[in-house]
Amino acid sequence: MKHERATEEIRELAALYALGSLTQHEARSFEIHMQEGCPVCEEEFHKFEHAVTGIGFAVEEIETPGYIRDLLLARVEREPQTAESKAAADRKSEPEAQPAPPQEKPSVVPAAKPVFSQLERKQPRIFAWILIAILAALVILAIFLWKSAKDTNIQLQARASAAEADADNLRIRLDIQKSKVDDLEQILAIVGKPGARIARLVGQAVAPSSSGAVFWDKEQRQCLIVGSFPPAPQGKAYQLWFVTPPTARVSAGFIKVETSGRAFTTISIPGNAADAAVVLVTLEPDNGSQMPTTPYYAIGRFD
């Protein structure tokens, strides 16, 4: 099966194959896969192959310590003498031979030289394998760190999303609180004016959960209606009425009720309702009514 893109598993497999760390069966399977023509795996293998090849040439030769040469010379001196060395010793022991002054000849150097050269040749190979092992460990460490960073990033994104959701909820709550503060300030501003009147709305039998208050602003000639009413059915709306002496009922308009049942509406006071003593809330068609329809949903009396 050919791959369309390089994954972390493909990179790890190509790296281990280039380092010779796969088992015989795994290496053979990977070779067959590349021979079948997978350009992605072949490209990843060549990348790691060049990296591994370059490590050997990047190693600097280290000068052999001097004590190694001394050890080799001492070992060669302890080796048994060859036939040629024994013949030379016999010639020296004959009477007619002139004793030659003792000279220290580095006769052992030629024998030690090949061993020394062999050690010098083996050392770069050892360091090359060490560096290859270090590279393999670094590759595995990089893969582990990448996966750890990826998992950490996912966790941070989840935390950021949760924090953003909490911030949105807090923002909504603050907006609600700010709206309540603004509403309260508006109510207090009306109550603090001269000639302000207040009528407490009481729910009737048809809607006992209805409640609220009407704040009469004489200076601005408007009323602020605050309360809670059941959601109006489709095609219906709550209408406010002022009852003036003796029994005249004057429409003041509709009360805007939110889907939650909350009402906070400002309505202008009709001129013929200046002496109103009672306020009514009825449920009327959404195009309005000329006279209030019973049953009443809430009734209030101005103080």
C-alpha positions in Angstrom: 0.0 0.0 0.0 1.4 3.3 -1.0 1.3 6.3 1.4 0.2 9.7 0.4 2.1 11.6 3.1 4.8 11.0 5.6 3.5 10.3 9.2 5.5 10.0 12.4 5.3 6.2 12.2 6.8 6.3 8.7 9.6 8.6 9.7 10.4 6.5 12.8 10.5 3.3 10.7 12.7 4.9 8.0 15.1 6.2 10.7 15.4 2.8 12.4 16.0 1.1 9.0 18.7 3.6 8.1 20.4 2.9 11.4 20.1 -0.8 11.0 18.1 -1.2 14.1 15.2 -3.2 12.7 14.9 -6.9 12.9 15.6 -9.0 9.8 11.9 -9.5 9.2 11.0 -5.9 9.7 13.9 -4.7 7.5 12.9 -7.1 4.7 9.2 -6.0 4.9 10.3 -2.3 4.6 12.6 -3.1 1.6 9.8 -4.9 -0.2 7.4 -2.0 0.5 9.9 0.5 -1.1 10.5 -1.8 -4.0 6.8 -1.9 -4.7 7.1 1.9 -5.4 6.1 4.0 -2.3 7.8 7.4 -3.0 7.0 8.7 0.5 8.8 5.9 2.4 11.7 5.9 -0.1 12.2 9.7 0.3 12.1 9.5 4.1 14.7 6.6 4.0 17.1 8.6 1.7 16.9 11.5 4.1 18.0 9.5 7.1 20.5 7.5 5.0 22.3 10.7 4.1 22.2 11.8 7.7 23.7 8.5 8.9 26.4 8.5 6.2 27.4 12.1 7.1 28.0 11.2 10.7 30.9 9.0 9.9 32.7 11.7 7.9 32.0 14.3 10.6 34.0 12.4 13.2 37.4 13.9 13.9 40.4 11.6 14.5 41.7 11.6 18.0 45.4 11.4 18.6 46.4 8.1 20.3 47.8 8.6 23.8 51.5 8.0 24.1 51.2 5.4 26.8 49.5 3.0 24.3 52.8 3.0 22.2 54.8 2.2 25.3 52.5 -0.7 26.2 52.8 -2.1 22.7 56.6 -1.9 22.8 56.7 -3.7 26.1 54.5 -6.4 24.8 56.6 -7.0 21.8 59.8 -7.3 23.9 58.1 -10.1 25.9 57.3 -12.0 22.7 59.6 -15.1 21.9 62.6 -14.2 19.6 62.5 -15.3 16.0 65.1 -17.6 14.3 66.9 -14.7 12.8 67.3 -13.0 16.2 68.7 -16.3 17.7 71.2 -16.6 14.8 72.4 -13.1 15.4 72.8 -13.9 19.1 74.9 -17.0 18.3 77.3 -15.0 16.1 77.8 -12.6 18.8 78.8 -15.4 21.2 81.7 -16.7 19.0 85.3 -15.8 20.2 86.5 -14.2 16.9 83.5 -11.9 16.8 84.3 -8.4 17.8 82.1 -7.3 20.5 79.9 -4.6 19.2 78.9 -1.8 21.5 75.4 -2.3 22.8 72.9 -0.2 20.8 69.3 0.1 21.4 67.6 -0.5 18.1 63.9 -0.1 17.7 63.8 -3.6 16.2 60.3 -4.0 17.7 58.9 -1.0 16.0 58.1 -2.8 12.7 56.2 -5.4 14.6 54.2 -2.9 16.6 53.5 -0.6 13.7 50.8 -2.8 12.1 49.1 -3.3 15.5 49.2 0.5 16.1 47.8 1.2 12.7 45.0 -1.3 13.2 44.0 0.4 16.4 44.0 3.7 14.7 41.7 2.3 12.0 39.3 0.7 14.6 38.9 3.9 16.6 37.0 5.9 14.0 34.7 3.0 13.5 33.9 2.8 17.2 33.2 6.5 17.4 31.1 6.3 14.3 28.9 3.6 15.8 28.7 5.6 19.0 27.5 8.7 17.1 25.0 6.6 15.2 23.6 5.3 18.5 23.5 8.9 19.8 21.7 10.0 16.6 19.1 7.1 17.0 18.5 8.2 20.6 18.1 11.8 19.5 15.6 10.8 16.8 13.6 8.8 19.3 13.8 11.6 21.8 12.7 14.1 19.2 9.7 11.9 18.3 8.8 11.6 22.0 9.1 15.4 22.6 7.0 16.1 19.5 4.2 13.8 20.6 4.4 15.3 24.1 4.2 18.9 22.7 1.3 17.8 20.5 -0.6 16.4 23.5 0.2 19.5 25.5 -1.0 21.7 22.7 -4.4 19.8 22.5 -4.8 20.2 26.2 -4.0 23.9 26.1 -6.5 24.4 23.2 -9.2 22.6 25.3 -8.4 24.8 28.3 -8.5 27.9 26.1 -11.9 26.9 24.7 -13.2 26.3 28.2 -11.8 29.6 29.4 -13.4 31.4 26.4 -16.8 29.8 27.1 -16.5 30.8 30.8 -15.6 34.4 29.7 -18.7 34.5 27.4 -20.9 33.3 30.3 -19.4 35.9 32.6 -19.8 38.6 30.0 -23.5 37.7 29.6 -24.0 37.7 33.4 -22.3 41.1 33.6 -24.5 42.5 30.9 -27.6 41.2 32.7 -26.4 42.7 36.0 -25.6 46.0 34.2 -29.1 46.0 32.7 -30.6 45.5 36.1 -28.5 48.3 37.5 -29.6 50.6 34.7 -33.2 49.7 35.3 -32.9 50.3 39.0 -31.2 53.7 38.4 -34.1 54.6 36.1 -36.7 53.6 38.7 -34.9 55.5 41.4 -34.6 58.6 39.2 -38.4 58.6 38.7 -39.2 57.9 42.4 -36.9 60.8 43.4 -38.8 63.4 41.4 -41.5 65.6 42.8 -45.0 64.3 42.2 -44.0 60.8 41.5 -46.7 58.2 42.0 -46.5 54.4 42.3 -49.1 51.7 41.7 -48.3 48.2 42.7 -49.7 45.6 40.3 -51.4 42.5 41.8 -52.1 39.4 39.7 -55.7 38.4 39.4 -57.3 34.9 39.4 -56.7 34.3 35.7 -52.9 35.0 36.2 -52.0 34.9 39.9 -48.3 34.8 39.1 -48.5 38.3 37.5 -46.9 41.1 39.5 -45.2 44.4 39.0 -45.4 48.1 39.5 -46.2 51.3 37.6 -44.0 54.4 38.3 -45.7 57.6 37.3 -43.2 60.4 36.2 -45.2 63.6 36.3 -42.4 65.7 35.1 -41.8 63.6 31.9 -45.5 62.7 31.6 -44.7 59.0 31.2 -45.0 55.8 33.2 -42.5 53.0 33.7 -44.1 49.6 33.9 -41.9 46.9 35.6 -43.3 43.4 36.2 -43.6 39.7 35.3 -46.4 38.2 33.3 -47.1 34.9 31.6 -46.0 34.8 28.0 -48.8 36.1 25.8 -50.3 33.6 23.3 -49.7 34.1 19.6 -51.8 37.0 18.3 -52.3 38.5 21.8 -50.6 41.3 23.7 -50.8 42.9 27.1 -52.5 46.3 27.1 -52.4 49.0 29.9 -55.4 51.0 30.9 -55.9 54.0 33.2 -59.2 54.3 35.1 -60.1 57.9 35.7 -63.1 59.2 37.8 -65.8 58.2 37.7 -65.3 55.1 35.5 -63.6 56.2 32.3 -61.0 53.7 31.0 -58.2 55.2 28.9 -55.8 53.0 26.9 -52.1 53.8 27.4 -50.7 51.3 24.9 -49.1 47.9 25.0 -46.7 46.4 27.5 -43.6 44.8 25.9 -43.2 41.4 27.6 -40.1 39.3 26.8 -40.2 35.5 26.2 -39.0 35.0 29.8 -42.1 37.0 31.0 -40.1 40.0 32.1 -41.6 43.4 31.4 -39.8 46.8 31.4 -41.6 49.3 29.3 -42.0 53.1 29.3 -45.4 54.4 28.1 -46.5 58.0 27.6 -49.4 59.2 29.8 -52.4 60.2 27.7 -53.6 63.8 28.5 -57.1 62.6 29.6 -55.5 60.2 32.1 -53.9 62.8 34.4 -56.3 62.1 37.3 -56.1 58.3 37.0 -56.4 56.4 40.3 -56.4 52.8 39.1 -54.4 51.0 36.4 -55.4 47.8 34.7 -53.6 45.2 32.6 -55.6 43.1 30.1 -54.8 40.5 27.4 -56.0 41.9 24.1 -55.6 41.2 20.4 -52.2 42.4 19.2 -53.8 45.2 17.1 -55.3 46.6 20.3 -58.8 47.1 21.7 -61.0 50.2 22.4 -62.2 48.9 25.7 -60.6 46.6 28.2 -61.6 42.9 28.0 -62.2 40.9 31.1 -60.9 39.0 32.9 -58.2 41.5 34.1 -54.7 40.0 34.5 -53.4 42.6 37.0 -54.9 45.6 38.9 -53.0 48.4 40.7 -54.0 51.6 42.6 -51.8 54.7 42.8 -50.7 55.8 46.2 
